[in-house]
Structures are given as structure tokens and as C-alpha cells.
Amino acid sequence: MSEFGSRLRKLRRDAEITQGQLAKILGVDTSAVGKYERFPAAYPSIPILIKIADYFHVSIDYLIRGTQFDILHENNVSGGLTNSTVIQADRGGTILSHERIISPEADELLHVYNSLNVRERLKLLNFAFDMEEKGMQK
């Protein structure tokens, strides 16, 4: 399975839809969705890729390369929405939160968190709290 295929399968399963349902949404055969998910060299056309990204609210970059950019970050880097005090990026692309630089690892965790459904987010938060508690006990 390609990385694209595994990302597509995860998005589809998280949305709790079948290959057939996604195929209908995209206007392709069910076998095409199965092919995208299973074969490393199978990619949809650009118009279908756009439909997939729009349906799952992810970027095409995420589908192809696994990199999801938060709209707030993109706009900040290009000069918009720079008045946010919670999270913002300076013109050089450095991500800031409450005047502290967020590490690339922390930024990646934000992207992972944003890609999860509600149930998975709660599991991740519980896991993080458990880890934090174990760290405090040492």
C-alpha cells in the first residue's frame, strides 16, 4: 500500500464510509478507490484528487506527501491573520504560541491532533496526560 493509499484509507475509515460510498461521492468506480488504497503506483487524476481533499477537508499536499498545513499557519506566513495571540507565524515561518517558539515536533503533534476524529483526540489527550503524570512521578 502506498503512503497515499494508507492516508486515503484512514480518512475514509475515520469518516466511516465505504469504498463504494466514496466512489459515488467522487464519481468513480468502486474498484478505482480500492486501487488507490492498495497499489503504490495508483493515483487519481488531479480533479479527483481535488474532490478527495475537499471532501475530507485536507490539503492535496497532505494526500500526496503527508504534510498538512493549518490554514492559520499558511495565512500567517503569507502575511494574513498575524494578530492572533494564541498561535501565529512570523514572516520567516517560525510558529509562535504565547510568544514562545513551537518546535517542529510540537507543530507536527498539532497536525496529527487536527487529523483525528473526536474519539481519537480524546484517546490521544488521555495518553498524553498519562505520560505527563508518569513523568512527574519520576
C-alpha positions in Angstrom: 0.0 0.0 0.0 1.3 3.4 -0.9 1.5 6.2 1.6 -1.2 8.0 -0.4 -3.3 4.8 -0.2 -2.9 4.4 3.5 -3.8 8.1 4.1 -6.9 7.8 1.9 -7.9 4.6 3.7 -7.5 6.2 7.1 -9.5 9.3 6.0 -12.2 7.1 4.6 -12.4 4.8 7.7 -12.4 7.8 10.1 -15.3 9.2 8.1 -17.0 5.8 8.5 -17.8 5.5 4.8 -17.2 2.5 2.4 -15.2 2.4 -0.7 -18.4 2.3 -2.6 -19.8 5.4 -0.9 -16.6 7.3 -1.5 -16.6 6.2 -5.2 -20.1 7.6 -5.6 -19.0 10.9 -4.0 -16.0 11.2 -6.3 -17.9 9.9 -9.4 -15.6 6.9 -10.0 -16.0 3.2 -9.9 -15.6 1.4 -6.5 -12.7 -0.5 -7.9 -10.8 2.8 -8.5 -11.0 3.7 -4.8 -9.7 0.2 -3.9 -6.9 0.6 -6.5 -5.9 4.0 -5.0 -5.8 2.4 -1.5 -3.9 -0.7 -2.4 -1.4 -0.1 -5.2 1.6 2.2 -4.7 1.6 3.5 -8.3 -2.2 4.2 -8.4 -3.1 7.9 -8.0 -6.3 9.6 -9.0 -6.5 12.4 -11.6 -6.0 15.9 -10.4 -9.7 16.7 -10.5 -10.5 13.6 -8.4 -7.6 14.4 -6.0 -9.2 17.9 -5.5 -12.5 16.3 -4.8 -10.9 13.9 -2.2 -9.1 16.8 -0.5 -12.3 18.9 -0.4 -14.4 16.1 0.9 -12.0 15.2 3.8 -11.0 18.9 4.4 -7.3 18.2 3.9 -4.7 19.6 1.6 -3.6 17.9 -1.6 -0.1 18.2 -0.1 -1.3 16.0 2.8 -2.8 13.4 0.5 0.4 13.1 -1.6 3.2 13.9 0.8 1.6 13.6 4.3 2.1 17.3 5.1 -0.9 19.1 6.3 -0.7 22.9 6.8 -3.0 24.6 9.1 -4.8 27.5 7.4 -3.8 29.8 10.2 -0.2 29.0 9.6 -0.4 29.4 5.9 -2.2 32.8 6.2 0.3 34.0 8.8 3.3 33.1 6.7 1.8 35.0 3.7 1.0 38.0 5.9 -2.6 37.5 7.0 -4.1 36.8 10.4 -0.9 37.9 12.2 -2.8 39.5 15.1 -3.6 36.1 16.7 -2.1 35.9 20.2 -2.6 32.2 20.5 -0.7 30.8 17.6 0.9 32.7 14.8 3.9 32.6 12.4 6.2 35.4 11.8 7.2 36.4 8.3 10.1 33.9 8.4 7.7 31.0 9.0 8.5 30.4 12.7 5.5 29.2 14.6 4.8 31.1 17.9 2.4 30.4 20.7 2.1 32.9 23.5 5.4 34.5 22.4 7.2 31.1 22.6 8.6 29.2 19.6 6.8 25.9 18.9 9.2 23.2 18.0 8.7 21.2 14.7 7.8 18.2 16.8 5.0 20.2 18.7 3.8 21.6 15.4 3.6 18.0 14.0 1.6 16.9 17.1 -0.9 19.7 16.3 -1.2 18.4 12.8 -1.7 14.9 14.0 -4.3 16.0 16.6 -6.2 18.0 13.9 -6.4 15.0 11.6 -8.1 12.8 14.3 -11.8 12.4 14.9 -13.2 13.3 18.3 -12.9 9.9 19.9 -9.2 9.6 18.7 -8.5 13.1 20.0 -9.8 12.1 23.5 -7.6 8.9 23.4 -4.6 11.0 22.5 -5.2 13.5 25.2 -5.7 10.7 27.8 -2.5 9.1 26.6 -0.6 12.4 26.9 -2.0 13.1 30.4 -0.9 9.6 31.5 2.6 10.2 30.1 2.8 13.5 31.8 1.7 12.0 35.1 4.2 9.2 34.9 6.9 11.8 34.1 6.0 13.8 37.2 6.3 10.7 39.4 9.9 10.1 38.5 
